[in-house]
Amino acid sequence: MALKKPSLHFGTKSPAAAESLGQSGMPLDRAHPFYFGFLAAAGGVISITLLKALASASQVFVLIVISLFLAAGLNPAVEFFRRRGLARKYAVMVVIGCVVAFVGLFAAVVIPPVIKQLDLLVRNTPDLISNLKNNPTLAKLNTHYGIIDSIQKKVASSIHNGQFVITAFGGVIGVGKAVLSGAIATLTIMVLTLYFLASLPAVTSTAYRFVPLSRRDRVSRITDAIVRRIGSFVSGQATVAFIAAVFALTLALVLRIPYPQAVALLVFICGLIPLVGHILGCAAFTLVALTKSPTSAIVVLCLYIAYVQLENYYIMPRIMRRSLSIPGIVTIISALIGVSLLGIVGGILAVPIAAAVLLILDEVVFPKAEVS
């Protein structure tokens, strides 16, 4: 006896579903004010929520951007070893080892005297300010306006009983938070930089897959040029800042300016900010020299200005040959905007970003404008 196949009746109502559930209504009127208002309100709420989420995670994005720029700055060194036959992972290990050795040597040699000199500088700041009265011009201005006296009282009250650092960071808990957050941020940057440096080709190759095939070659060439030139810019700027710090240290030792290591470190940090950094470094160096004598301050100011001219016309062109060249006005504006947004870090990152934008404009936007 043949088995009877079960029959499936699609589209027919079962006895359980025989009752009427009503008829579907008319579709929503998309032109109705309520519909438009609901969508607009929902879009606004979603946009505000996303903006708040991005704002709360802004520090994470800053760390990622810093790590990317450091990886781009170290990438030319990795390529240098790769061209000599090393595999990329071994080249990355060599570069990281050199960086760790340099940082360790720098910390062992420079940081202890810098901390000691910074402590002495903080403790002796009231006396240094008081010594400014030995200058007849400044003493006359102080007699009429009391500028030096007011500054001296403010500084003395701030550092009384060694409370300057604690009050600067908002109390003992603030100092602990500052130290802990700084250590975590430094560790995060080191780990991200190592990851980006080791997997930079894989990251860029994955990002290129989001671009349509017809434009992928063009986008990859422009992006590789930006990464390569920004890497040269970052490493070149660090080299220029290091040369400026050596110059400041040598000049401070020759003229016997107080706190030479601290001054050199300050000049190095300021030198990382393109163009406008030397203004800050020169001002700080001159003020420290002024605490010794007006003659020393004048000598420091003149020699520093002469060094800046030597750097702009001789040192910088030879170090920055392969980096992005941008107009001076763009450098000034981008550095000022970066400093106002993210402080020193923004000033350091602003110029390479502006240079990358200019390259995109020259290669993509301007050619299209000429055709149309």
PyMOL commands that set and color helices and strands:
alter all, ss='L'
color gray80, all
select helices_A, chain A and resi 15-17+33-56+58-82+88-109+111-134+136-145+147-158+160-162+164-168+171-198+200-208+213-255+260-271+277-290+294-319+328-371
alter helices_A, ss='H'
color red, helices_A
deselect
rebuild
show_as cartoon
